[in-house]
């Protein structure tokens, strides 16, 4: 007589075989083949380097000699480093400059495209800045905003206004970097909102109009609530991208003037490839990773990312 363990259940061979068939049937294999290139790229260029950086963060390594284990010394030094906290502060200010204005302008642009014009040509023009390289965009604005020869300052002079230093001023540099990146990413963000607007049933607007609701009331009571999943995606990706700002700073300011644009990724780069403190730079990158995870979880919790008002 077969005895069944009291604390478990008998796993039937047929059920196990059925589970394997569901995972490895023809349709599933086709899906795995489609994601295989992206999966290989993720493992080789993201996952393995991240694991390697985590191990390096517990060492003292200058790229010229073998890494020397130091335990948690890099993390202890990081917490006592005023430059690290200053870089985090500058990055936080950049996020505050960048995200609210970029999101509002992109949403406004998306609503205008949805209500006034749905031309493919307009959408192509809107997305064009995003297709340009960060380095190219930074170089273009570096020339346009030159304090002496830049077209913007020449135009200000024609209007009788004072010339502005823009990238050359500690008070204006960070806001100028934020403005450049708002211009570059606003069109892409607007297209994301535009795609979300297309998923909202038009019958809701028609019913609201019959009830006497105006455009502003429909925007607040219908458009914004139903755009919440898209808004969460935009905010999460925008915040992550803003914390990782590097190209514009590297080309236009180099962390200056007076460290006014020394963001956290630039400070990590300085420690890794100028001061050759790879262990310390890796420790900062791990802390930045934890900060981004925390911000992402908070945003998804606050905006209820797993719920939809359309359901």
VODOLUM-413309 format. One record per residue (C-alpha): residue in three letters; residue number from 1; y, x, z. Coordinates in pm, 1 decimal. Example, Ala and Ser with C-alpha at 12.3 -4.5 7.8 and 13.67 -1.06 7.14 Angstrom:
BEGIN
['Ala', 1, [-450.0, 1230.0, 780.0]],
['Ser', 2, [-106.0, 1367.0, 714.0]],
END
This chain:
BEGIN
['Unk', 1, [0.0, 0.0, 0.0]],
['Unk', 2, [335.1, 142.6, -105.0]],
['Unk', 3, [581.6, 202.9, 179.4]],
['Unk', 4, [950.4, 152.7, 113.3]],
['Unk', 5, [1192.1, 368.4, 319.5]],
['Unk', 6, [1388.0, 156.8, 564.9]],
['Unk', 7, [1723.6, 325.0, 499.0]],
['Unk', 8, [1715.9, 326.4, 119.1]],
['Unk', 9, [1620.4, 129.7, -186.3]],
['Unk', 10, [1364.1, 200.0, -453.2]],
['Unk', 11, [1531.3, 327.5, -771.9]],
['Unk', 12, [1341.4, 171.7, -1057.0]],
['Unk', 13, [1273.1, 404.0, -1351.7]],
['Unk', 14, [1378.8, 132.9, -1595.4]],
['Unk', 15, [1721.7, 103.5, -1433.9]],
['Unk', 16, [1776.2, 483.4, -1449.4]],
['Unk', 17, [1676.4, 491.3, -1815.5]],
['Unk', 18, [1911.8, 201.7, -1887.7]],
['Unk', 19, [2200.5, 386.2, -1724.6]],
['Unk', 20, [2135.2, 698.8, -1931.2]],
['Unk', 21, [2115.1, 489.1, -2247.6]],
['Unk', 22, [2456.1, 336.7, -2173.2]],
['Unk', 23, [2610.1, 682.2, -2125.8]],
['Unk', 24, [2444.8, 846.7, -2424.6]],
['Unk', 25, [2417.3, 568.7, -2678.8]],
['Unk', 26, [2560.6, 609.6, -3027.9]],
['Unk', 27, [2896.1, 453.6, -2944.0]],
['Unk', 28, [2939.2, 664.7, -2631.3]],
['Unk', 29, [2847.5, 984.3, -2817.4]],
['Unk', 30, [3105.3, 899.6, -3083.6]],
['Unk', 31, [3368.1, 855.8, -2811.8]],
['Unk', 32, [3276.9, 1189.8, -2651.3]],
['Unk', 33, [3304.7, 1362.1, -2989.2]],
['Unk', 34, [3653.3, 1217.4, -3038.0]],
['Unk', 35, [3779.5, 1346.0, -2702.1]],
['Unk', 36, [3589.1, 1676.4, -2719.9]],
['Unk', 37, [3872.1, 1881.9, -2882.4]],
['Unk', 38, [4125.3, 1758.6, -2626.5]],
['Unk', 39, [3874.4, 1811.2, -2344.9]],
['Unk', 40, [3801.0, 2168.5, -2453.7]],
['Unk', 41, [4173.5, 2240.6, -2481.3]],
['Unk', 42, [4236.8, 2093.0, -2135.7]],
['Unk', 43, [3960.2, 2299.6, -1975.8]],
['Unk', 44, [4055.8, 2627.3, -2147.2]],
['Unk', 45, [4433.6, 2606.6, -2125.7]],
['Unk', 46, [4495.1, 2395.3, -1812.9]],
['Unk', 47, [4199.2, 2362.3, -1577.2]],
['Unk', 48, [4068.0, 2721.6, -1580.5]],
['Unk', 49, [4417.1, 2880.8, -1559.8]],
['Unk', 50, [4500.6, 2647.7, -1270.3]],
['Unk', 51, [4185.9, 2748.3, -1082.2]],
['Unk', 52, [4262.6, 3115.0, -1156.1]],
['Unk', 53, [4621.9, 3073.9, -1033.8]],
['Unk', 54, [4494.5, 2915.0, -712.7]],
['Unk', 55, [4272.0, 3217.1, -644.5]],
['Unk', 56, [4551.7, 3462.0, -732.1]],
['Unk', 57, [4785.4, 3287.5, -484.7]],
['Unk', 58, [4582.2, 3443.2, -200.1]],
['Unk', 59, [4626.4, 3798.3, -331.5]],
['Unk', 60, [4889.0, 4067.6, -377.6]],
['Unk', 61, [4879.7, 4161.3, -747.4]],
['Unk', 62, [5137.9, 4340.2, -963.0]],
['Unk', 63, [4932.8, 4336.1, -1288.8]],
['Unk', 64, [4882.0, 4715.6, -1271.3]],
['Unk', 65, [4619.8, 4742.3, -997.6]],
['Unk', 66, [4333.8, 4519.0, -881.6]],
['Unk', 67, [4437.4, 4216.0, -673.8]],
['Unk', 68, [4437.7, 4276.0, -296.8]],
['Unk', 69, [4343.5, 3974.3, -79.3]],
['Unk', 70, [4619.6, 3880.7, 165.1]],
['Unk', 71, [4508.2, 3537.4, 283.4]],
['Unk', 72, [4796.8, 3297.3, 347.2]],
['Unk', 73, [5070.0, 3563.0, 351.3]],
['Unk', 74, [5220.2, 3445.3, 22.2]],
['Unk', 75, [5251.3, 3088.1, 149.3]],
['Unk', 76, [5403.0, 3205.9, 477.6]],
['Unk', 77, [5655.7, 3420.1, 290.6]],
['Unk', 78, [5733.3, 3128.1, 62.4]],
['Unk', 79, [5823.7, 2899.7, 352.2]],
['Unk', 80, [6066.5, 3163.5, 483.7]],
['Unk', 81, [6220.7, 3241.5, 143.2]],
['Unk', 82, [6573.5, 3093.9, 110.0]],
['Unk', 83, [6566.4, 3153.9, -266.3]],
['Unk', 84, [6262.7, 2928.5, -298.6]],
['Unk', 85, [6434.5, 2645.7, -112.8]],
['Unk', 86, [6750.6, 2698.6, -316.6]],
['Unk', 87, [6545.3, 2673.7, -637.8]],
['Unk', 88, [6386.8, 2350.2, -514.2]],
['Unk', 89, [6732.8, 2213.7, -429.6]],
['Unk', 90, [6865.9, 2300.6, -776.0]],
['Unk', 91, [6560.6, 2139.1, -936.5]],
['Unk', 92, [6609.1, 1825.1, -728.9]],
['Unk', 93, [6974.1, 1804.7, -836.2]],
['Unk', 94, [6868.9, 1844.7, -1198.3]],
['Unk', 95, [6620.8, 1556.9, -1160.7]],
['Unk', 96, [6896.6, 1339.8, -1011.8]],
['Unk', 97, [7129.3, 1429.0, -1300.6]],
['Unk', 98, [6864.7, 1376.4, -1565.4]],
['Unk', 99, [6629.0, 1089.4, -1481.9]],
['Unk', 100, [6859.7, 794.9, -1393.6]],
['Unk', 101, [7098.4, 842.7, -1686.0]],
['Unk', 102, [6822.2, 917.8, -1936.4]],
['Unk', 103, [6621.1, 611.5, -1831.2]],
['Unk', 104, [6918.8, 373.1, -1837.8]],
['Unk', 105, [7044.7, 495.8, -2175.5]],
['Unk', 106, [6694.7, 485.6, -2325.7]],
['Unk', 107, [6638.3, 130.7, -2200.8]],
['Unk', 108, [6975.4, 20.9, -2340.0]],
['Unk', 109, [6895.9, 180.5, -2674.8]],
['Unk', 110, [6552.4, 15.6, -2684.0]],
['Unk', 111, [6698.6, -329.4, -2613.3]],
['Unk', 112, [6960.9, -281.4, -2885.3]],
['Unk', 113, [6693.8, -178.3, -3136.4]],
['Unk', 114, [6480.9, -477.1, -3038.5]],
['Unk', 115, [6762.2, -732.9, -3056.2]],
['Unk', 116, [6985.7, -601.0, -3336.6]],
['Unk', 117, [6791.1, -381.7, -3575.9]],
['Unk', 118, [6420.2, -306.2, -3617.0]],
['Unk', 119, [6451.6, -65.0, -3906.6]],
['Unk', 120, [6195.9, 213.7, -3931.7]],
['Unk', 121, [6476.0, 443.4, -4048.9]],
['Unk', 122, [6669.3, 382.0, -3725.2]],
['Unk', 123, [6361.9, 461.0, -3518.0]],
['Unk', 124, [6309.6, 780.2, -3719.1]],
['Unk', 125, [6667.5, 890.0, -3651.2]],
['Unk', 126, [6629.8, 807.9, -3281.4]],
['Unk', 127, [6313.7, 1019.4, -3243.0]],
['Unk', 128, [6449.8, 1312.9, -3445.5]],
['Unk', 129, [6601.2, 1512.0, -3152.0]],
['Unk', 130, [6268.2, 1498.9, -2967.6]],
['Unk', 131, [6093.8, 1659.1, -3265.3]],
['Unk', 132, [6316.2, 1965.9, -3243.0]],
['Unk', 133, [6205.9, 2264.6, -3038.9]],
['Unk', 134, [6358.9, 2305.7, -2693.3]],
['Unk', 135, [6467.2, 2655.6, -2786.8]],
['Unk', 136, [6634.4, 2535.5, -3107.8]],
['Unk', 137, [6817.8, 2258.0, -2923.3]],
['Unk', 138, [6936.7, 2500.4, -2654.8]],
['Unk', 139, [7064.4, 2744.4, -2918.9]],
['Unk', 140, [7249.9, 2466.7, -3104.2]],
['Unk', 141, [7426.3, 2347.6, -2789.2]],
['Unk', 142, [7493.3, 2705.8, -2680.9]],
['Unk', 143, [7695.3, 2745.9, -3001.8]],
['Unk', 144, [7854.7, 2400.1, -2988.7]],
['Unk', 145, [7968.0, 2444.9, -2627.9]],
['Unk', 146, [8085.8, 2805.3, -2656.7]],
['Unk', 147, [8404.9, 2834.8, -2447.8]],
['Unk', 148, [8604.2, 2996.6, -2731.3]],
['Unk', 149, [8438.0, 2933.3, -3067.8]],
['Unk', 150, [8240.3, 2616.1, -2992.1]],
['Unk', 151, [8324.5, 2306.1, -3193.5]],
['Unk', 152, [8343.3, 2092.6, -2878.6]],
['Unk', 153, [8611.4, 2310.7, -2722.5]],
['Unk', 154, [8798.2, 2332.4, -3053.7]],
['Unk', 155, [8799.1, 1951.8, -3064.9]],
['Unk', 156, [8918.7, 1934.2, -2702.4]],
['Unk', 157, [9200.2, 2172.7, -2792.1]],
['Unk', 158, [9306.6, 1950.5, -3082.1]],
['Unk', 159, [9327.5, 1659.8, -2838.0]],
['Unk', 160, [9546.9, 1864.2, -2606.5]],
['Unk', 161, [9277.4, 1892.8, -2339.2]],
['Unk', 162, [9172.7, 2205.6, -2152.8]],
['Unk', 163, [8876.2, 2402.7, -2280.2]],
['Unk', 164, [8564.6, 2374.8, -2064.5]],
['Unk', 165, [8322.0, 2658.0, -1979.3]],
['Unk', 166, [8016.3, 2426.6, -1972.9]],
['Unk', 167, [7721.1, 2671.1, -1943.7]],
['Unk', 168, [7953.5, 2939.4, -1805.1]],
['Unk', 169, [8068.7, 2747.2, -1497.1]],
['Unk', 170, [7865.6, 2723.2, -1174.1]],
['Unk', 171, [8001.1, 2370.4, -1131.4]],
['Unk', 172, [7918.8, 2250.0, -1483.6]],
['Unk', 173, [7613.1, 2449.9, -1590.5]],
['Unk', 174, [7342.2, 2233.4, -1431.7]],
['Unk', 175, [7500.7, 1908.0, -1549.2]],
['Unk', 176, [7535.6, 2056.5, -1898.4]],
['Unk', 177, [7166.3, 2152.0, -1905.5]],
['Unk', 178, [7081.6, 1797.7, -1794.3]],
['Unk', 179, [7304.5, 1653.1, -2067.0]],
['Unk', 180, [7131.4, 1860.2, -2335.5]],
['Unk', 181, [6788.8, 1742.0, -2226.2]],
['Unk', 182, [6904.1, 1379.8, -2195.3]],
['Unk', 183, [7015.5, 1396.3, -2558.4]],
['Unk', 184, [6682.7, 1545.0, -2665.5]],
['Unk', 185, [6447.4, 1311.6, -2475.5]],
['Unk', 186, [6643.0, 986.6, -2477.2]],
['Unk', 187, [6515.8, 877.3, -2820.0]],
['Unk', 188, [6150.0, 932.0, -2732.0]],
['Unk', 189, [6191.4, 742.6, -2405.3]],
['Unk', 190, [6368.7, 462.8, -2593.4]],
['Unk', 191, [6073.2, 428.2, -2830.7]],
['Unk', 192, [5838.5, 396.4, -2532.9]],
['Unk', 193, [6052.5, 114.4, -2395.9]],
['Unk', 194, [6073.3, -35.7, -2745.2]],
['Unk', 195, [5693.0, -44.0, -2768.2]],
['Unk', 196, [5683.6, -215.5, -2429.2]],
['Unk', 197, [5934.1, -475.9, -2545.9]],
['Unk', 198, [5708.6, -561.2, -2840.4]],
['Unk', 199, [5428.9, -656.2, -2599.6]],
['Unk', 200, [5640.0, -919.6, -2421.7]],
['Unk', 201, [5564.1, -1269.8, -2561.9]],
['Unk', 202, [5865.9, -1416.0, -2742.6]],
['Unk', 203, [5772.8, -1759.0, -2610.4]],
['Unk', 204, [5898.2, -1653.3, -2267.0]],
['Unk', 205, [6246.7, -1586.1, -2403.5]],
['Unk', 206, [6241.5, -1913.5, -2598.9]],
['Unk', 207, [6144.3, -2111.6, -2290.1]],
['Unk', 208, [6413.4, -1936.8, -2083.8]],
['Unk', 209, [6676.2, -2007.1, -2351.0]],
['Unk', 210, [6579.3, -2376.4, -2351.7]],
['Unk', 211, [6625.5, -2380.8, -1973.3]],
['Unk', 212, [6976.6, -2244.0, -2021.1]],
['Unk', 213, [6920.8, -1880.9, -1918.0]],
['Unk', 214, [7163.3, -1629.0, -2064.6]],
['Unk', 215, [7085.0, -1283.0, -2205.1]],
['Unk', 216, [7166.9, -1104.2, -1880.7]],
['Unk', 217, [6950.4, -1337.3, -1670.6]],
['Unk', 218, [6657.7, -1305.2, -1914.4]],
['Unk', 219, [6690.7, -927.4, -1902.0]],
['Unk', 220, [6664.2, -917.6, -1521.9]],
['Unk', 221, [6404.2, -1193.7, -1479.7]],
['Unk', 222, [6181.1, -1135.2, -1785.3]],
['Unk', 223, [6239.5, -800.4, -1955.8]],
['Unk', 224, [6258.7, -567.6, -1656.5]],
['Unk', 225, [5961.4, -710.9, -1461.8]],
['Unk', 226, [5735.6, -713.4, -1767.4]],
['Unk', 227, [5840.4, -359.2, -1860.5]],
['Unk', 228, [5723.0, -226.4, -1524.8]],
['Unk', 229, [5405.2, -52.0, -1653.3]],
['Unk', 230, [5606.5, 126.5, -1922.7]],
['Unk', 231, [5879.4, 208.7, -1671.6]],
['Unk', 232, [5624.7, 364.9, -1436.0]],
['Unk', 233, [5485.2, 578.1, -1718.3]],
['Unk', 234, [5835.0, 685.5, -1825.2]],
['Unk', 235, [5943.3, 774.3, -1472.1]],
['Unk', 236, [5625.2, 963.4, -1386.0]],
['Unk', 237, [5625.2, 1171.7, -1704.0]],
['Unk', 238, [6002.9, 1224.8, -1695.6]],
['Unk', 239, [6003.1, 1343.9, -1334.5]],
['Unk', 240, [5713.2, 1581.9, -1401.6]],
['Unk', 241, [5888.5, 1716.2, -1711.6]],
['Unk', 242, [6219.5, 1753.9, -1524.6]],
['Unk', 243, [6058.0, 1956.1, -1245.6]],
['Unk', 244, [5914.9, 2184.9, -1514.6]],
['Unk', 245, [6245.5, 2245.9, -1696.3]],
['Unk', 246, [6248.8, 2602.5, -1826.1]],
['Unk', 247, [6331.4, 2649.4, -2196.6]],
['Unk', 248, [6692.7, 2534.9, -2187.1]],
['Unk', 249, [6762.2, 2740.1, -1874.8]],
['Unk', 250, [6595.9, 3048.9, -2022.2]],
['Unk', 251, [6796.2, 3032.0, -2346.6]],
['Unk', 252, [7134.7, 2902.5, -2231.2]],
['Unk', 253, [7193.8, 3028.3, -1875.8]],
['Unk', 254, [6914.9, 3259.3, -1757.1]],
['Unk', 255, [6931.9, 3098.0, -1414.1]],
['Unk', 256, [7307.5, 3156.6, -1380.5]],
['Unk', 257, [7591.5, 3159.1, -1340.7]],
['Unk', 258, [7567.4, 3249.3, -970.5]],
['Unk', 259, [7211.7, 3106.6, -961.0]],
['Unk', 260, [7352.0, 2758.7, -1030.2]],
['Unk', 261, [7065.3, 2682.9, -1270.5]],
['Unk', 262, [6787.8, 2883.0, -1105.1]],
['Unk', 263, [6532.0, 2603.5, -1109.9]],
['Unk', 264, [6188.8, 2641.7, -953.6]],
['Unk', 265, [5999.1, 2724.8, -1274.0]],
['Unk', 266, [6256.5, 2990.7, -1363.7]],
['Unk', 267, [6218.2, 3141.6, -1015.5]],
['Unk', 268, [5839.9, 3143.9, -1059.3]],
['Unk', 269, [5887.9, 3319.8, -1393.9]],
['Unk', 270, [6118.7, 3579.6, -1234.5]],
['Unk', 271, [5866.8, 3663.8, -963.0]],
['Unk', 272, [5574.8, 3679.5, -1204.6]],
['Unk', 273, [5718.0, 3871.9, -1500.5]],
['Unk', 274, [6030.5, 4046.3, -1369.8]],
['Unk', 275, [5932.7, 4137.7, -1013.3]],
['Unk', 276, [5555.7, 4148.3, -1092.8]],
['Unk', 277, [5462.2, 3945.4, -784.3]],
['Unk', 278, [5185.9, 3742.7, -943.0]],
['Unk', 279, [5032.7, 3630.5, -613.4]],
['Unk', 280, [5365.0, 3503.1, -480.5]],
['Unk', 281, [5446.3, 3329.8, -810.0]],
['Unk', 282, [5103.5, 3163.7, -812.1]],
['Unk', 283, [5157.2, 3039.1, -456.8]],
['Unk', 284, [5486.1, 2878.1, -564.7]],
['Unk', 285, [5314.9, 2717.0, -862.7]],
['Unk', 286, [5053.6, 2564.9, -630.1]],
['Unk', 287, [5326.8, 2423.7, -406.3]],
['Unk', 288, [5503.1, 2281.6, -712.8]],
['Unk', 289, [5174.7, 2119.5, -817.6]],
['Unk', 290, [5140.0, 1951.5, -476.9]],
['Unk', 291, [5502.0, 1830.6, -493.6]],
['Unk', 292, [5441.9, 1673.8, -835.6]],
['Unk', 293, [5121.6, 1506.4, -716.2]],
['Unk', 294, [5307.7, 1363.6, -415.8]],
['Unk', 295, [5595.7, 1233.4, -628.8]],
['Unk', 296, [5351.6, 1078.4, -876.6]],
['Unk', 297, [5152.7, 898.2, -607.2]],
['Unk', 298, [5470.9, 769.4, -442.5]],
['Unk', 299, [5608.2, 635.2, -769.9]],
['Unk', 300, [5281.2, 467.8, -863.3]],
['Unk', 301, [5257.7, 309.6, -518.2]],
['Unk', 302, [5618.9, 191.0, -509.1]],
['Unk', 303, [5611.7, 44.4, -860.7]],
['Unk', 304, [5256.8, -98.8, -826.1]],
['Unk', 305, [5132.0, 85.2, -1133.9]],
['Unk', 306, [4786.5, -75.5, -1117.6]],
['Unk', 307, [4924.7, -429.9, -1150.3]],
['Unk', 308, [5066.8, -615.3, -1448.1]],
['Unk', 309, [5304.2, -912.6, -1444.7]],
['Unk', 310, [5164.6, -1024.0, -1780.9]],
['Unk', 311, [4822.5, -1103.9, -1634.5]],
END
